[in-house]
Amino acid sequence: MDMLIELLVILGKITCIYGGVIGLAALTTLAERKVSAWIQFRYGPNRVGPFGILQPLADGVKFIFKEELVPDGANKLMFLLAPTLAAMPAMMGIAVLPFAASSPFYGDAGPLAIANLDYSVLYILAFSGLSIYGVILGGWASNSKFSLLGALRASAQMVSYELSLLLCVGAILLMAGSANMAEIAGQQSGAIWNWFIFKQPIAFVLFVIATFAETNRHPFDFAECEPELVAGFHTEYSSMRFALFFLGEYCAIIVMCAMTCTFFLGGFNVPFWADAPWFVQAPVFLAKICAFLFLFIWVRWTLPRFRFDQLMALGWKVFLPIALVNLFVTGGLVALEVF
């Protein structure tokens, strides 16, 4: 009986969390188009459903009924496998995100997360790094020069900015003394000045900018730069496999936003309310994630795209040295028990 209850609890959390995050990813596609329309003084989607809110559903139906094509000369197995390899790592990372300090499910004493791992930070970073394999395989297997060049660009910028991102995370782990995301969030409870953004402002700025490069978002979207590469690594894709690339991208953005909130903005904690119940903490955490999602959209439709050489120079000559110095300074302050 206990095993059955435990299984039902796990299934309940998987259904609620994955359903909510995938639903949020679908709504983010609508928000992307709506916000861009408001910025450019256009209407945006306003035909399907009230105020166009059913547009993501219409897009999903359209993708299902689109014809799926495989280019001549493509490696069929890798071509069909690549979208799954690109989308799956981001979805796997969702499993360790803590949405509240306590769980509403009967018999579950831990935080509101599918898996509460002591090494959840390492888990999520490892899986987020695997998504590049799907991008590389998609670009190579398409037998297209545009796709291959987009994949090479994506791999170069992901490797470059992942170093700075990992060093910023290392500074947070030094301060928190734990690799458990729920514990890192728990250490920022209470007053708002307990948030790590006030102790690690440089790491916060570097981390946020690195997440834009990690997720191939504007102004670092060289992997799918339309004026040069048509659509980059997914130029030759259509139907649901094309949609899988987009679903993986938006899930990765949500995961990165959740990591930013957890590491620097208190995660699920409500300012000045340390013992807030789960039904308050979870919406607050989602509100913080949505604020960063709006930032991703706002930046896309505001800033111009960098040149690729500028992107690489910024990552290796500016971000990496600053992140290294910040890590060493943080280690010294922790050793002196300043933090």
Secondary structure, DSSP 8 states (H G I E B T S, - for coil): -HHHHHHHHHHHHHHHHHHHHHHHHHHHHHHHHHHHHHHTT---S-SSSGGGTTHHHHHHHHHHHS-----TT--HHHHHHHHHHHHHHHHHHGGG----SS--STT--S-SSS---TTHHHHHHHHHHHHHHHHHHHHHHTT-HHHHHHHHHHHHHHHHHHHHHHHHHHHHHHHHS---HHHHHHTT-SSGGGSTTTT-HHHHHHHHHHHHHHTT-TTS-GGG-HHHHTTGGGTT--HHHHHHHHHHHHHHHHHHHHHHHHHHS-TT-BTTBTT--HHHHHHHHHHHHHHHHHHHHHHHTTS----HHHHHHIIIIIIHHHHHHHHHHHHHHHHTT--
